[in-house]
Amino acid sequence: MERGTAGWGSGLLGVIIFSGSLPATRVAVADFSPMFLTSARAVIAALLGAACLLALRQPRPERRDLLSLALVAFGVVLGFPLLTALALQHITAAHSIVFVGLLPLSTAIFGVLRGGERPAPAFWVFAVAGAAAVAGFALHGSEGGTLAGDLLMIAAILACGLGYAEGAALSRRLGGWQVISWALLLSLPAMAAISLFTLPPAWSLITMPAWLGLGYVSVFSMMVGFIFWYRGLALGGIAGVGQLQLLQPFFGFLLAAILLGEPIAWTMIASAVIVVLCVAGAKRYA
């Protein structure tokens, strides 16, 4: 019981931190190219992770862990950040949050495929209902979507679900922050090379909001959030705790409204109540 409660609490904190990712990315891509933003955030987070691994003298992962770490790096270090950065050049941050409502379902499916979990049938009812509530609300209350942006977001959700499930399963052996740190280090050579080839042509043209966006996605979205998120998934279960991501769109809509001035519908409150009930039901049957 205490283990599960700690997992859900840690997972919720991770979700709150991740909620600022899309608005911060939206701000950052106004001045940075998607490729530079994706690679630079990974390089900065990798340096932080390396410092932690060295300071705490963490043992190297075993050879059997390399494939899992590569999948984590593909999903959450490269895939999701790059695909969302590309998508946000075509769609608004508010519209992109439509697809975040599908992330818990993606995570749960990969939790079964890669994590060996077997939730009860009733869990899937609540999971699908929650995803439908989020997607339905967001589609009704948002504008600014395009086919290219929507397809990029779908690909991002699939990559992220794989990275979350794979990292959570591996966290049970290595620890949450260790997994994301090693995955970042594994991708560091490639990300550093991409950063050098995609440097902004004129640093003087980069505005302060873009720098702040880069800082947030580098430190919090790419490192700190994963410390809590992988810990939560490992302790509370991938499929169950993953449903907390259903709350992320509502945190994200709030941040998009406050920071970017993007409109949100009053139906957000009603939809949020439905989502909370779905999360509670999924938690019961996970």
C-alpha positions in Angstrom: 0.0 0.0 0.0 2.7 2.5 1.0 4.7 1.5 -2.1 1.7 2.1 -4.4 0.9 5.4 -2.7 4.5 6.7 -3.1 4.4 5.6 -6.7 1.2 7.6 -7.5 2.5 10.6 -5.6 5.8 10.6 -7.4 4.0 10.0 -10.7 1.7 13.0 -10.2 4.7 15.3 -9.5 6.3 14.1 -12.7 3.1 14.8 -14.7 2.9 18.3 -13.2 6.5 19.0 -14.3 5.9 17.5 -17.8 2.8 19.7 -18.2 5.0 22.7 -19.0 6.9 20.9 -21.8 4.6 21.7 -24.7 4.1 25.3 -23.9 7.8 25.7 -23.3 8.6 24.0 -26.5 6.1 26.2 -28.3 8.0 29.3 -27.0 11.4 27.9 -27.8 10.8 26.9 -31.4 9.9 30.5 -32.2 13.7 31.2 -32.2 15.4 27.8 -32.2 15.1 25.2 -34.9 13.4 21.9 -33.9 16.6 20.0 -34.5 18.7 22.3 -32.4 16.2 22.4 -29.6 15.9 18.6 -29.5 19.6 18.1 -29.5 20.6 20.9 -27.2 18.1 19.9 -24.5 19.5 16.4 -24.6 23.1 17.6 -24.4 22.3 19.8 -21.4 20.4 17.1 -19.6 23.1 14.5 -20.4 25.7 16.7 -18.8 23.6 17.0 -15.6 23.0 13.3 -15.6 26.7 12.5 -16.1 27.5 14.8 -13.1 25.0 12.9 -10.9 26.3 9.5 -12.0 29.9 10.4 -11.3 29.2 12.2 -8.0 27.2 9.3 -6.7 29.5 6.6 -8.2 26.8 4.7 -9.9 27.8 1.3 -11.5 27.6 1.0 -15.3 24.5 -0.8 -16.7 24.9 -4.4 -17.8 25.2 -5.3 -21.5 21.6 -6.8 -21.4 20.4 -3.3 -20.5 21.8 -1.5 -23.6 18.9 -2.4 -25.9 16.3 -1.1 -23.3 18.4 2.1 -22.8 18.5 2.6 -26.6 14.7 2.3 -26.8 14.4 4.8 -23.9 16.7 7.2 -25.8 14.8 6.7 -29.0 11.4 7.3 -27.4 12.0 10.1 -24.9 15.3 11.7 -25.7 15.0 11.9 -29.5 11.5 10.8 -30.7 9.1 12.7 -28.5 11.0 16.0 -28.2 11.8 16.2 -32.0 8.4 15.1 -33.2 6.6 17.5 -30.9 9.0 20.4 -31.8 8.3 19.7 -35.5 4.5 19.5 -34.8 4.4 22.7 -32.9 5.6 24.5 -36.0 2.3 23.6 -37.6 -0.2 23.5 -34.6 -0.8 25.5 -31.4 0.3 24.2 -28.0 -3.3 23.9 -27.0 -4.1 21.7 -30.0 -1.1 19.5 -29.4 -2.5 18.7 -25.9 -5.3 16.9 -27.6 -2.9 14.1 -28.3 -1.4 14.0 -24.8 -4.7 12.5 -23.8 -3.8 9.4 -25.8 -0.4 9.0 -24.1 -1.7 7.0 -21.0 -3.3 4.5 -23.4 -0.1 4.3 -25.4 1.9 3.8 -22.2 -0.4 1.1 -20.9 -0.3 -0.8 -24.2 3.5 -0.8 -24.2 3.4 -1.6 -20.4 1.7 -4.9 -21.4 4.0 -5.5 -24.4 7.3 -4.6 -22.8 6.7 -4.5 -19.0 4.7 -7.7 -18.7 1.8 -6.1 -16.9 -1.7 -7.6 -17.1 -4.4 -5.1 -15.9 -7.9 -6.3 -15.4 -10.4 -5.8 -18.2 -12.2 -3.1 -16.3 -9.0 -1.0 -16.4 -9.1 -0.8 -20.2 -12.7 0.5 -19.9 -11.6 3.4 -17.7 -8.4 4.0 -19.7 -10.3 4.3 -23.0 -13.0 6.4 -21.4 -10.4 8.8 -20.0 -8.6 9.1 -23.3 -11.9 9.7 -25.1 -12.9 12.4 -22.6 -9.6 14.2 -23.0 -9.5 13.9 -26.8 -13.1 14.8 -27.2 -12.9 17.9 -25.0 -9.7 19.1 -26.6 -11.0 18.6 -30.1 -14.1 20.5 -29.2 -12.3 23.4 -27.6 -9.2 23.9 -29.6 -8.2 25.1 -33.1 -5.0 25.4 -35.1 -4.6 21.8 -36.2 -3.1 20.6 -39.5 -2.7 17.2 -41.0 1.1 17.3 -40.8 1.1 18.5 -37.2 -1.5 15.9 -36.1 0.5 13.0 -37.7 3.7 14.2 -36.1 1.9 14.3 -32.7 0.6 10.7 -33.2 4.1 9.5 -33.9 5.4 11.4 -30.9 2.8 9.7 -28.6 3.8 6.2 -29.8 7.5 6.9 -29.3 6.9 8.4 -25.9 4.7 5.5 -24.7 7.4 3.0 -25.7 10.1 5.1 -23.9 8.0 5.4 -20.8 7.2 1.7 -20.5 10.7 0.6 -21.4 12.3 3.0 -18.9 9.9 2.1 -16.1 10.6 -1.6 -16.5 14.3 -0.9 -16.5 14.0 1.4 -13.5 13.0 -1.5 -11.3 16.7 -2.7 -11.6 18.7 0.5 -12.2 16.6 3.3 -10.5 14.6 6.0 -12.2 17.1 8.8 -12.5 19.8 6.4 -13.4 17.8 5.1 -16.4 17.2 8.6 -17.9 20.9 9.6 -17.1 22.3 6.6 -18.9 19.9 6.9 -21.8 21.0 10.6 -22.2 24.6 9.6 -22.1 24.1 6.9 -24.7 22.6 9.5 -27.1 25.1 12.3 -26.2 27.6 11.8 -29.1 24.8 12.0 -31.7 23.0 14.9 -30.0 26.2 16.9 -29.5 27.0 16.5 -33.3 23.5 17.6 -34.3 23.7 20.6 -32.0 26.9 21.7 -33.6 25.5 21.4 -37.1 22.2 23.2 -36.3 23.6 26.1 -34.2 21.5 29.3 -34.6 22.9 31.6 -37.2 22.8 34.6 -34.9 22.7 34.3 -31.1 21.8 37.9 -30.7 18.4 37.2 -32.3 17.4 34.6 -29.6 14.9 36.2 -27.2 14.8 35.6 -23.5 11.5 33.6 -23.6 13.2 31.2 -26.0 16.1 30.8 -23.7 13.8 30.1 -20.8 11.9 27.6 -22.9 15.1 25.8 -23.7 16.1 25.9 -20.0 12.8 24.4 -18.9 12.7 21.5 -21.4 16.4 20.7 -20.7 16.4 20.7 -16.9 12.9 19.8 -16.0 11.3 18.1 -19.0 14.3 16.1 -19.9 15.8 15.3 -16.4 14.0 16.3 -13.2 10.5 15.2 -14.4 11.8 11.7 -15.3 13.3 11.2 -11.8 9.8 11.4 -10.4 8.0 9.8 -13.3 10.1 6.6 -13.7 10.1 6.2 -9.9 6.3 6.5 -9.9 5.8 4.0 -12.8 8.3 1.5 -11.2 6.6 1.6 -7.8 2.9 2.0 -8.7 2.8 0.1 -12.0 3.2 1.3 -15.6 -0.4 0.9 -16.7 -2.0 2.3 -13.5 0.3 5.3 -12.8 0.5 6.0 -16.5 -3.2 7.1 -16.3 -2.1 10.1 -14.4 -1.1 11.5 -17.7 -4.8 12.1 -18.4 -4.5 15.1 -16.1 -1.5 16.5 -18.0 -3.6 18.2 -20.7 -5.6 20.2 -18.2 -2.4 21.3 -16.4 -1.0 22.1 -19.9 -4.1 24.0 -21.0 -3.8 26.1 -17.9 -0.2 26.9 -18.5 -0.9 27.6 -22.2 -3.5 30.1 -21.2 -1.4 31.8 -18.5 2.0 31.9 -20.4 0.9 32.0 -24.1 -2.5 33.7 -23.9 -4.1 30.7 -25.7 -7.9 30.4 -25.1 -9.4 27.5 -23.3 -13.0 26.4 -23.0 -15.1 26.5 -19.8 -15.9 22.8 -20.4 -12.4 22.0 -19.1 -13.7 21.8 -15.6 -16.4 19.3 -16.5 -14.0 17.2 -18.5 -11.4 17.3 -15.7 -14.0 15.9 -13.3 -14.7 13.0 -15.7 -11.0 12.4 -16.2 -10.3 12.3 -12.4 -13.1 9.7 -12.1 -11.5 7.6 -14.9 -8.1 7.8 -13.3 -9.6 6.7 -10.0 -11.3 3.7 -11.7 -8.1 2.8 -13.6 -6.2 2.9 -10.3 -8.6 0.5 -8.7 -8.4 -2.1 -11.5 -4.8 -1.7 -12.6 
